[in-house]
Amino acid sequence: MVERDTSERLFRARVEYLVEDTSVAETARFYGRTPRTVRRWLAGDTTPSRSVRTSVSRRALSRGAAPALQVRVGGRFDARGTIARSGSQRAIEVANLYTRRRREAEIRLARATGNPARLAAARALPTRLDRRTADNLALSRERLMEQGGEAPSNRSEAIIRRGLTDDELYASMGENDPYYDMAYDNWEDWREAYEGMSGYGSGGIR
């Protein structure tokens, strides 16, 4: 776990948490700013001084925000690998819970059949998402959340926005993202992947 109070992604996530926990008006009053300024923070149009960013981060943590997680992107730790939103972390927790429950269910069924081979296969099932899958699921959600209402709703929108064909899209993802073969750059693909991993759907997670 790494807290980086200078990360723009982390700052915006912490402001979002405070606004959701209280309100725009309360956050503005606490920091002696106008509601318009807080909305500009949320939109990423402007950021306050380092001391204010640090205060926002600490206040959000004291009110229950989950500590940020840091994962490697391109083999290095940097701001692109910050998973700051509680919802992104919760998505992984739910998916891991489902993975464990699915394994337990398969073991029960195998024991009921008395088939040793099936029982061995059930016991070999994973108990959690592999690191690469979990990191990509959370980072993809962070990227989509940062785009707000501009985030593509489906794959067609994502392709049109980039002005690329399917083949060109995959090629560009391969060049720019080490997780290109599992990247979700629109909400439809992200939800479909998450529903398959969690068994519950995305209700209440976004």
Rosetta constraint file for C-alpha pairs under 8 A:
AtomPair CA 1 CA 67 HARMONIC 6.93 0.50
AtomPair CA 1 CA 68 HARMONIC 6.21 0.50
AtomPair CA 1 CA 69 HARMONIC 4.78 0.50
AtomPair CA 1 CA 70 HARMONIC 5.99 0.50
AtomPair CA 2 CA 67 HARMONIC 7.62 0.50
AtomPair CA 2 CA 68 HARMONIC 6.10 0.50
AtomPair CA 2 CA 69 HARMONIC 5.88 0.50
AtomPair CA 2 CA 70 HARMONIC 5.76 0.50
AtomPair CA 3 CA 67 HARMONIC 6.84 0.50
AtomPair CA 3 CA 68 HARMONIC 5.75 0.50
AtomPair CA 3 CA 69 HARMONIC 7.62 0.50
AtomPair CA 4 CA 10 HARMONIC 7.00 0.50
AtomPair CA 5 CA 10 HARMONIC 6.73 0.50
AtomPair CA 5 CA 11 HARMONIC 6.66 0.50
AtomPair CA 5 CA 50 HARMONIC 7.69 0.50
AtomPair CA 5 CA 53 HARMONIC 6.29 0.50
AtomPair CA 5 CA 54 HARMONIC 5.33 0.50
AtomPair CA 5 CA 57 HARMONIC 6.52 0.50
AtomPair CA 6 CA 10 HARMONIC 7.69 0.50
AtomPair CA 6 CA 11 HARMONIC 7.32 0.50
AtomPair CA 6 CA 50 HARMONIC 6.73 0.50
AtomPair CA 6 CA 53 HARMONIC 7.09 0.50
AtomPair CA 6 CA 54 HARMONIC 7.63 0.50
AtomPair CA 7 CA 11 HARMONIC 6.17 0.50
AtomPair CA 7 CA 79 HARMONIC 5.99 0.50
AtomPair CA 8 CA 12 HARMONIC 6.14 0.50
AtomPair CA 8 CA 44 HARMONIC 8.00 0.50
AtomPair CA 8 CA 47 HARMONIC 7.94 0.50
AtomPair CA 8 CA 79 HARMONIC 7.98 0.50
AtomPair CA 9 CA 13 HARMONIC 6.21 0.50
AtomPair CA 9 CA 79 HARMONIC 7.31 0.50
AtomPair CA 9 CA 82 HARMONIC 7.13 0.50
AtomPair CA 9 CA 84 HARMONIC 7.18 0.50
AtomPair CA 9 CA 146 HARMONIC 7.75 0.50
AtomPair CA 10 CA 14 HARMONIC 6.15 0.50
AtomPair CA 10 CA 57 HARMONIC 7.79 0.50
AtomPair CA 10 CA 68 HARMONIC 7.48 0.50
AtomPair CA 10 CA 82 HARMONIC 7.06 0.50
AtomPair CA 10 CA 83 HARMONIC 7.82 0.50
AtomPair CA 10 CA 84 HARMONIC 5.43 0.50
AtomPair CA 10 CA 85 HARMONIC 7.98 0.50
AtomPair CA 11 CA 15 HARMONIC 6.20 0.50
AtomPair CA 11 CA 53 HARMONIC 6.18 0.50
AtomPair CA 11 CA 56 HARMONIC 7.28 0.50
AtomPair CA 11 CA 57 HARMONIC 6.58 0.50
AtomPair CA 12 CA 16 HARMONIC 6.07 0.50
AtomPair CA 12 CA 41 HARMONIC 6.75 0.50
AtomPair CA 12 CA 42 HARMONIC 5.76 0.50
AtomPair CA 12 CA 44 HARMONIC 7.13 0.50
AtomPair CA 13 CA 17 HARMONIC 6.22 0.50
AtomPair CA 13 CA 84 HARMONIC 5.96 0.50
AtomPair CA 13 CA 85 HARMONIC 5.61 0.50
AtomPair CA 14 CA 18 HARMONIC 6.32 0.50
AtomPair CA 14 CA 56 HARMONIC 6.42 0.50
AtomPair CA 14 CA 57 HARMONIC 5.58 0.50
AtomPair CA 14 CA 60 HARMONIC 5.74 0.50
AtomPair CA 14 CA 65 HARMONIC 7.56 0.50
AtomPair CA 14 CA 84 HARMONIC 7.70 0.50
AtomPair CA 14 CA 85 HARMONIC 7.78 0.50
AtomPair CA 15 CA 19 HARMONIC 6.15 0.50
AtomPair CA 15 CA 41 HARMONIC 7.48 0.50
AtomPair CA 15 CA 42 HARMONIC 6.63 0.50
AtomPair CA 15 CA 56 HARMONIC 6.63 0.50
AtomPair CA 15 CA 57 HARMONIC 7.83 0.50
AtomPair CA 15 CA 60 HARMONIC 7.60 0.50
AtomPair CA 16 CA 20 HARMONIC 6.08 0.50
AtomPair CA 16 CA 42 HARMONIC 6.58 0.50
AtomPair CA 17 CA 21 HARMONIC 5.94 0.50
AtomPair CA 17 CA 60 HARMONIC 6.50 0.50
AtomPair CA 17 CA 65 HARMONIC 6.87 0.50
AtomPair CA 18 CA 22 HARMONIC 5.88 0.50
AtomPair CA 18 CA 23 HARMONIC 7.12 0.50
AtomPair CA 18 CA 27 HARMONIC 6.76 0.50
AtomPair CA 18 CA 59 HARMONIC 7.97 0.50
AtomPair CA 18 CA 60 HARMONIC 5.85 0.50
AtomPair CA 19 CA 23 HARMONIC 4.35 0.50
AtomPair CA 19 CA 24 HARMONIC 5.14 0.50
AtomPair CA 19 CA 26 HARMONIC 7.79 0.50
AtomPair CA 19 CA 27 HARMONIC 6.37 0.50
AtomPair CA 22 CA 26 HARMONIC 6.22 0.50
AtomPair CA 22 CA 27 HARMONIC 7.10 0.50
AtomPair CA 23 CA 27 HARMONIC 6.17 0.50
AtomPair CA 24 CA 28 HARMONIC 6.09 0.50
AtomPair CA 24 CA 35 HARMONIC 5.87 0.50
AtomPair CA 24 CA 38 HARMONIC 6.60 0.50
AtomPair CA 24 CA 39 HARMONIC 7.41 0.50
AtomPair CA 25 CA 29 HARMONIC 6.15 0.50
AtomPair CA 25 CA 34 HARMONIC 7.73 0.50
AtomPair CA 25 CA 35 HARMONIC 5.56 0.50
AtomPair CA 26 CA 30 HARMONIC 6.14 0.50
AtomPair CA 27 CA 31 HARMONIC 6.41 0.50
AtomPair CA 27 CA 35 HARMONIC 7.92 0.50
AtomPair CA 27 CA 38 HARMONIC 7.37 0.50
AtomPair CA 28 CA 32 HARMONIC 5.86 0.50
AtomPair CA 28 CA 33 HARMONIC 4.72 0.50
AtomPair CA 28 CA 34 HARMONIC 5.38 0.50
AtomPair CA 28 CA 35 HARMONIC 5.34 0.50
AtomPair CA 28 CA 37 HARMONIC 7.64 0.50
AtomPair CA 28 CA 38 HARMONIC 6.10 0.50
AtomPair CA 29 CA 33 HARMONIC 6.21 0.50
AtomPair CA 29 CA 34 HARMONIC 7.34 0.50
AtomPair CA 31 CA 52 HARMONIC 7.91 0.50
AtomPair CA 33 CA 37 HARMONIC 6.27 0.50
AtomPair CA 33 CA 38 HARMONIC 7.13 0.50
AtomPair CA 34 CA 38 HARMONIC 6.65 0.50
AtomPair CA 35 CA 39 HARMONIC 6.24 0.50
AtomPair CA 36 CA 40 HARMONIC 6.25 0.50
AtomPair CA 37 CA 41 HARMONIC 6.30 0.50
AtomPair CA 38 CA 42 HARMONIC 6.29 0.50
AtomPair CA 39 CA 43 HARMONIC 6.16 0.50
AtomPair CA 40 CA 44 HARMONIC 6.05 0.50
AtomPair CA 40 CA 45 HARMONIC 5.11 0.50
AtomPair CA 40 CA 46 HARMONIC 5.88 0.50
AtomPair CA 41 CA 45 HARMONIC 6.14 0.50
AtomPair CA 41 CA 46 HARMONIC 5.45 0.50
AtomPair CA 41 CA 47 HARMONIC 5.70 0.50
AtomPair CA 41 CA 48 HARMONIC 7.92 0.50
AtomPair CA 47 CA 53 HARMONIC 7.88 0.50
AtomPair CA 48 CA 52 HARMONIC 6.03 0.50
AtomPair CA 48 CA 53 HARMONIC 6.40 0.50
AtomPair CA 49 CA 53 HARMONIC 6.29 0.50
AtomPair CA 50 CA 54 HARMONIC 6.07 0.50
AtomPair CA 51 CA 55 HARMONIC 6.17 0.50
AtomPair CA 52 CA 56 HARMONIC 6.09 0.50
AtomPair CA 53 CA 57 HARMONIC 6.24 0.50
AtomPair CA 54 CA 58 HARMONIC 6.19 0.50
AtomPair CA 55 CA 59 HARMONIC 5.95 0.50
AtomPair CA 56 CA 60 HARMONIC 6.08 0.50
AtomPair CA 57 CA 61 HARMONIC 6.29 0.50
AtomPair CA 58 CA 62 HARMONIC 6.15 0.50
AtomPair CA 59 CA 63 HARMONIC 6.27 0.50
AtomPair CA 60 CA 64 HARMONIC 6.48 0.50
AtomPair CA 60 CA 65 HARMONIC 5.43 0.50
AtomPair CA 61 CA 65 HARMONIC 4.56 0.50
AtomPair CA 61 CA 66 HARMONIC 6.55 0.50
AtomPair CA 61 CA 67 HARMONIC 6.89 0.50
AtomPair CA 65 CA 86 HARMONIC 6.65 0.50
AtomPair CA 66 CA 84 HARMONIC 7.62 0.50
AtomPair CA 66 CA 85 HARMONIC 7.53 0.50
AtomPair CA 66 CA 86 HARMONIC 5.68 0.50
AtomPair CA 67 CA 84 HARMONIC 7.07 0.50
AtomPair CA 68 CA 82 HARMONIC 6.62 0.50
AtomPair CA 68 CA 83 HARMONIC 5.58 0.50
AtomPair CA 68 CA 84 HARMONIC 4.41 0.50
AtomPair CA 68 CA 85 HARMONIC 7.39 0.50
AtomPair CA 69 CA 82 HARMONIC 5.91 0.50
AtomPair CA 69 CA 83 HARMONIC 5.07 0.50
AtomPair CA 69 CA 84 HARMONIC 6.48 0.50
AtomPair CA 70 CA 77 HARMONIC 6.84 0.50
AtomPair CA 70 CA 78 HARMONIC 7.86 0.50
AtomPair CA 70 CA 81 HARMONIC 5.50 0.50
AtomPair CA 70 CA 82 HARMONIC 4.80 0.50
AtomPair CA 70 CA 83 HARMONIC 6.22 0.50
AtomPair CA 71 CA 77 HARMONIC 6.19 0.50
AtomPair CA 71 CA 81 HARMONIC 4.92 0.50
AtomPair CA 71 CA 82 HARMONIC 6.61 0.50
AtomPair CA 71 CA 83 HARMONIC 7.76 0.50
AtomPair CA 71 CA 135 HARMONIC 6.89 0.50
AtomPair CA 72 CA 76 HARMONIC 4.86 0.50
AtomPair CA 72 CA 77 HARMONIC 4.69 0.50
AtomPair CA 72 CA 78 HARMONIC 7.32 0.50
AtomPair CA 72 CA 81 HARMONIC 5.84 0.50
AtomPair CA 73 CA 77 HARMONIC 6.32 0.50
AtomPair CA 73 CA 78 HARMONIC 7.31 0.50
AtomPair CA 73 CA 80 HARMONIC 6.80 0.50
AtomPair CA 73 CA 81 HARMONIC 5.69 0.50
AtomPair CA 73 CA 178 HARMONIC 7.13 0.50
AtomPair CA 74 CA 177 HARMONIC 7.30 0.50
AtomPair CA 74 CA 178 HARMONIC 5.86 0.50
AtomPair CA 77 CA 81 HARMONIC 6.36 0.50
AtomPair CA 78 CA 82 HARMONIC 7.29 0.50
AtomPair CA 81 CA 139 HARMONIC 6.96 0.50
AtomPair CA 82 CA 139 HARMONIC 7.67 0.50
AtomPair CA 83 CA 88 HARMONIC 7.00 0.50
AtomPair CA 83 CA 89 HARMONIC 7.31 0.50
AtomPair CA 83 CA 138 HARMONIC 6.72 0.50
AtomPair CA 83 CA 139 HARMONIC 6.33 0.50
AtomPair CA 83 CA 142 HARMONIC 6.64 0.50
AtomPair CA 84 CA 88 HARMONIC 7.63 0.50
AtomPair CA 84 CA 89 HARMONIC 7.95 0.50
AtomPair CA 84 CA 142 HARMONIC 7.76 0.50
AtomPair CA 85 CA 89 HARMONIC 6.72 0.50
AtomPair CA 85 CA 142 HARMONIC 7.16 0.50
AtomPair CA 86 CA 90 HARMONIC 5.96 0.50
AtomPair CA 87 CA 91 HARMONIC 6.08 0.50
AtomPair CA 87 CA 205 HARMONIC 5.63 0.50
AtomPair CA 87 CA 206 HARMONIC 6.40 0.50
AtomPair CA 88 CA 92 HARMONIC 6.81 0.50
AtomPair CA 88 CA 138 HARMONIC 5.03 0.50
AtomPair CA 88 CA 139 HARMONIC 7.75 0.50
AtomPair CA 88 CA 141 HARMONIC 6.25 0.50
AtomPair CA 88 CA 142 HARMONIC 6.77 0.50
AtomPair CA 88 CA 205 HARMONIC 7.68 0.50
AtomPair CA 88 CA 206 HARMONIC 7.95 0.50
AtomPair CA 89 CA 93 HARMONIC 6.44 0.50
AtomPair CA 89 CA 138 HARMONIC 6.62 0.50
AtomPair CA 90 CA 94 HARMONIC 6.15 0.50
AtomPair CA 90 CA 205 HARMONIC 7.22 0.50
AtomPair CA 91 CA 95 HARMONIC 6.21 0.50
AtomPair CA 91 CA 138 HARMONIC 7.30 0.50
AtomPair CA 91 CA 194 HARMONIC 7.75 0.50
AtomPair CA 91 CA 198 HARMONIC 7.98 0.50
AtomPair CA 91 CA 205 HARMONIC 6.31 0.50
AtomPair CA 92 CA 96 HARMONIC 6.05 0.50
AtomPair CA 92 CA 134 HARMONIC 6.15 0.50
AtomPair CA 92 CA 137 HARMONIC 7.61 0.50
AtomPair CA 92 CA 138 HARMONIC 6.96 0.50
AtomPair CA 93 CA 97 HARMONIC 6.15 0.50
AtomPair CA 94 CA 98 HARMONIC 6.23 0.50
AtomPair CA 94 CA 198 HARMONIC 5.98 0.50
AtomPair CA 95 CA 99 HARMONIC 6.17 0.50
AtomPair CA 95 CA 128 HARMONIC 7.62 0.50
AtomPair CA 95 CA 129 HARMONIC 7.25 0.50
AtomPair CA 95 CA 194 HARMONIC 7.47 0.50
AtomPair CA 95 CA 197 HARMONIC 5.41 0.50
AtomPair CA 95 CA 198 HARMONIC 3.96 0.50
AtomPair CA 95 CA 199 HARMONIC 7.51 0.50
AtomPair CA 96 CA 100 HARMONIC 6.29 0.50
AtomPair CA 96 CA 127 HARMONIC 7.05 0.50
AtomPair CA 96 CA 128 HARMONIC 4.53 0.50
AtomPair CA 96 CA 129 HARMONIC 5.83 0.50
AtomPair CA 96 CA 198 HARMONIC 7.31 0.50
AtomPair CA 97 CA 101 HARMONIC 6.24 0.50
AtomPair CA 97 CA 128 HARMONIC 7.32 0.50
AtomPair CA 97 CA 198 HARMONIC 7.66 0.50
AtomPair CA 98 CA 102 HARMONIC 5.96 0.50
AtomPair CA 98 CA 197 HARMONIC 7.42 0.50
AtomPair CA 98 CA 198 HARMONIC 5.32 0.50
AtomPair CA 98 CA 199 HARMONIC 6.36 0.50
AtomPair CA 99 CA 103 HARMONIC 6.32 0.50
AtomPair CA 99 CA 126 HARMONIC 6.99 0.50
AtomPair CA 99 CA 127 HARMONIC 5.71 0.50
AtomPair CA 99 CA 128 HARMONIC 5.50 0.50
AtomPair CA 99 CA 129 HARMONIC 7.08 0.50
AtomPair CA 99 CA 197 HARMONIC 7.34 0.50
AtomPair CA 99 CA 198 HARMONIC 7.20 0.50
AtomPair CA 100 CA 104 HARMONIC 6.23 0.50
AtomPair CA 100 CA 126 HARMONIC 7.32 0.50
AtomPair CA 100 CA 127 HARMONIC 4.60 0.50
AtomPair CA 100 CA 128 HARMONIC 6.28 0.50
AtomPair CA 101 CA 105 HARMONIC 6.09 0.50
AtomPair CA 102 CA 106 HARMONIC 6.24 0.50
AtomPair CA 103 CA 107 HARMONIC 6.25 0.50
AtomPair CA 103 CA 122 HARMONIC 6.29 0.50
AtomPair CA 103 CA 123 HARMONIC 7.12 0.50
AtomPair CA 103 CA 125 HARMONIC 5.91 0.50
AtomPair CA 103 CA 126 HARMONIC 7.09 0.50
AtomPair CA 103 CA 127 HARMONIC 6.80 0.50
AtomPair CA 104 CA 108 HARMONIC 6.30 0.50
AtomPair CA 105 CA 109 HARMONIC 6.28 0.50
AtomPair CA 106 CA 110 HARMONIC 6.07 0.50
AtomPair CA 106 CA 119 HARMONIC 7.92 0.50
AtomPair CA 106 CA 122 HARMONIC 5.48 0.50
AtomPair CA 107 CA 111 HARMONIC 6.13 0.50
AtomPair CA 107 CA 119 HARMONIC 5.91 0.50
AtomPair CA 107 CA 122 HARMONIC 5.20 0.50
AtomPair CA 107 CA 123 HARMONIC 6.40 0.50
AtomPair CA 108 CA 112 HARMONIC 6.21 0.50
AtomPair CA 109 CA 113 HARMONIC 6.43 0.50
AtomPair CA 110 CA 114 HARMONIC 6.29 0.50
AtomPair CA 110 CA 115 HARMONIC 6.13 0.50
AtomPair CA 110 CA 116 HARMONIC 7.66 0.50
AtomPair CA 110 CA 118 HARMONIC 5.53 0.50
AtomPair CA 110 CA 119 HARMONIC 4.79 0.50
AtomPair CA 110 CA 122 HARMONIC 7.10 0.50
AtomPair CA 111 CA 115 HARMONIC 6.90 0.50
AtomPair CA 111 CA 119 HARMONIC 6.30 0.50
AtomPair CA 114 CA 119 HARMONIC 7.87 0.50
AtomPair CA 115 CA 119 HARMONIC 6.22 0.50
AtomPair CA 116 CA 120 HARMONIC 6.13 0.50
AtomPair CA 117 CA 121 HARMONIC 6.24 0.50
AtomPair CA 118 CA 122 HARMONIC 6.14 0.50
AtomPair CA 119 CA 123 HARMONIC 6.18 0.50
AtomPair CA 120 CA 124 HARMONIC 6.27 0.50
AtomPair CA 121 CA 125 HARMONIC 6.72 0.50
AtomPair CA 129 CA 133 HARMONIC 6.29 0.50
AtomPair CA 129 CA 134 HARMONIC 5.85 0.50
AtomPair CA 130 CA 134 HARMONIC 6.26 0.50
AtomPair CA 131 CA 135 HARMONIC 5.99 0.50
AtomPair CA 132 CA 136 HARMONIC 6.12 0.50
AtomPair CA 132 CA 179 HARMONIC 7.82 0.50
AtomPair CA 133 CA 137 HARMONIC 6.10 0.50
AtomPair CA 133 CA 182 HARMONIC 7.58 0.50
AtomPair CA 134 CA 138 HARMONIC 6.26 0.50
AtomPair CA 135 CA 139 HARMONIC 5.96 0.50
AtomPair CA 136 CA 140 HARMONIC 5.80 0.50
AtomPair CA 136 CA 179 HARMONIC 6.72 0.50
AtomPair CA 136 CA 182 HARMONIC 7.06 0.50
AtomPair CA 136 CA 183 HARMONIC 6.58 0.50
AtomPair CA 137 CA 141 HARMONIC 6.39 0.50
AtomPair CA 137 CA 183 HARMONIC 7.77 0.50
AtomPair CA 137 CA 184 HARMONIC 7.60 0.50
AtomPair CA 137 CA 190 HARMONIC 7.45 0.50
AtomPair CA 137 CA 194 HARMONIC 7.54 0.50
AtomPair CA 138 CA 142 HARMONIC 6.29 0.50
AtomPair CA 139 CA 143 HARMONIC 6.24 0.50
AtomPair CA 140 CA 144 HARMONIC 6.28 0.50
AtomPair CA 140 CA 183 HARMONIC 6.64 0.50
AtomPair CA 140 CA 184 HARMONIC 5.68 0.50
AtomPair CA 140 CA 185 HARMONIC 6.63 0.50
AtomPair CA 140 CA 190 HARMONIC 7.51 0.50
AtomPair CA 141 CA 145 HARMONIC 6.00 0.50
AtomPair CA 141 CA 190 HARMONIC 7.36 0.50
AtomPair CA 142 CA 146 HARMONIC 6.17 0.50
AtomPair CA 143 CA 147 HARMONIC 6.69 0.50
AtomPair CA 143 CA 185 HARMONIC 7.88 0.50
AtomPair CA 144 CA 148 HARMONIC 6.89 0.50
AtomPair CA 144 CA 151 HARMONIC 5.54 0.50
AtomPair CA 144 CA 152 HARMONIC 7.96 0.50
AtomPair CA 144 CA 185 HARMONIC 6.95 0.50
AtomPair CA 144 CA 186 HARMONIC 6.90 0.50
AtomPair CA 144 CA 187 HARMONIC 7.27 0.50
AtomPair CA 145 CA 151 HARMONIC 7.37 0.50
AtomPair CA 147 CA 151 HARMONIC 4.94 0.50
AtomPair CA 151 CA 186 HARMONIC 6.57 0.50
AtomPair CA 151 CA 187 HARMONIC 7.49 0.50
AtomPair CA 152 CA 157 HARMONIC 5.40 0.50
AtomPair CA 152 CA 158 HARMONIC 5.30 0.50
AtomPair CA 152 CA 185 HARMONIC 7.29 0.50
AtomPair CA 152 CA 186 HARMONIC 4.81 0.50
AtomPair CA 152 CA 187 HARMONIC 6.49 0.50
AtomPair CA 153 CA 157 HARMONIC 6.58 0.50
AtomPair CA 153 CA 158 HARMONIC 7.75 0.50
AtomPair CA 153 CA 186 HARMONIC 5.49 0.50
AtomPair CA 153 CA 187 HARMONIC 5.02 0.50
AtomPair CA 153 CA 188 HARMONIC 5.92 0.50
AtomPair CA 154 CA 158 HARMONIC 6.51 0.50
AtomPair CA 154 CA 186 HARMONIC 5.19 0.50
AtomPair CA 154 CA 187 HARMONIC 5.87 0.50
AtomPair CA 154 CA 188 HARMONIC 4.74 0.50
AtomPair CA 154 CA 189 HARMONIC 6.74 0.50
AtomPair CA 155 CA 159 HARMONIC 6.20 0.50
AtomPair CA 155 CA 185 HARMONIC 7.51 0.50
AtomPair CA 155 CA 186 HARMONIC 5.84 0.50
AtomPair CA 155 CA 188 HARMONIC 6.91 0.50
AtomPair CA 155 CA 189 HARMONIC 6.84 0.50
AtomPair CA 156 CA 160 HARMONIC 6.11 0.50
AtomPair CA 157 CA 161 HARMONIC 5.94 0.50
AtomPair CA 157 CA 186 HARMONIC 7.90 0.50
AtomPair CA 158 CA 162 HARMONIC 6.35 0.50
AtomPair CA 158 CA 185 HARMONIC 6.77 0.50
AtomPair CA 158 CA 186 HARMONIC 6.27 0.50
AtomPair CA 159 CA 163 HARMONIC 6.08 0.50
AtomPair CA 159 CA 164 HARMONIC 5.66 0.50
AtomPair CA 159 CA 165 HARMONIC 6.74 0.50
AtomPair CA 159 CA 166 HARMONIC 7.12 0.50
AtomPair CA 159 CA 169 HARMONIC 6.93 0.50
AtomPair CA 160 CA 164 HARMONIC 6.58 0.50
AtomPair CA 162 CA 169 HARMONIC 7.84 0.50
AtomPair CA 164 CA 168 HARMONIC 5.54 0.50
AtomPair CA 164 CA 169 HARMONIC 5.61 0.50
AtomPair CA 165 CA 169 HARMONIC 5.98 0.50
AtomPair CA 166 CA 170 HARMONIC 6.35 0.50
AtomPair CA 167 CA 171 HARMONIC 6.19 0.50
AtomPair CA 168 CA 172 HARMONIC 6.12 0.50
AtomPair CA 169 CA 173 HARMONIC 6.20 0.50
AtomPair CA 170 CA 174 HARMONIC 6.09 0.50
AtomPair CA 170 CA 180 HARMONIC 7.36 0.50
AtomPair CA 171 CA 175 HARMONIC 6.40 0.50
AtomPair CA 172 CA 176 HARMONIC 6.22 0.50
AtomPair CA 173 CA 177 HARMONIC 5.47 0.50
AtomPair CA 173 CA 180 HARMONIC 5.05 0.50
AtomPair CA 173 CA 183 HARMONIC 7.99 0.50
AtomPair CA 174 CA 178 HARMONIC 6.77 0.50
AtomPair CA 174 CA 179 HARMONIC 7.73 0.50
AtomPair CA 174 CA 180 HARMONIC 5.05 0.50
AtomPair CA 174 CA 181 HARMONIC 7.39 0.50
AtomPair CA 176 CA 180 HARMONIC 7.72 0.50
AtomPair CA 179 CA 183 HARMONIC 5.90 0.50
AtomPair CA 184 CA 189 HARMONIC 5.73 0.50
AtomPair CA 184 CA 190 HARMONIC 5.25 0.50
AtomPair CA 185 CA 189 HARMONIC 7.40 0.50
AtomPair CA 185 CA 190 HARMONIC 7.43 0.50
AtomPair CA 186 CA 190 HARMONIC 6.31 0.50
AtomPair CA 187 CA 191 HARMONIC 5.94 0.50
AtomPair CA 188 CA 192 HARMONIC 6.16 0.50
AtomPair CA 189 CA 193 HARMONIC 6.16 0.50
AtomPair CA 190 CA 194 HARMONIC 6.04 0.50
AtomPair CA 191 CA 195 HARMONIC 5.88 0.50
AtomPair CA 191 CA 201 HARMONIC 7.19 0.50
AtomPair CA 191 CA 202 HARMONIC 6.08 0.50
AtomPair CA 192 CA 196 HARMONIC 6.32 0.50
AtomPair CA 193 CA 197 HARMONIC 6.29 0.50
AtomPair CA 194 CA 198 HARMONIC 5.85 0.50
AtomPair CA 194 CA 201 HARMONIC 6.77 0.50
AtomPair CA 194 CA 202 HARMONIC 6.79 0.50
AtomPair CA 195 CA 199 HARMONIC 5.36 0.50
AtomPair CA 195 CA 200 HARMONIC 5.93 0.50
AtomPair CA 195 CA 201 HARMONIC 4.22 0.50
AtomPair CA 195 CA 202 HARMONIC 6.27 0.50
AtomPair CA 196 CA 201 HARMONIC 7.72 0.50
AtomPair CA 202 CA 206 HARMONIC 6.67 0.50
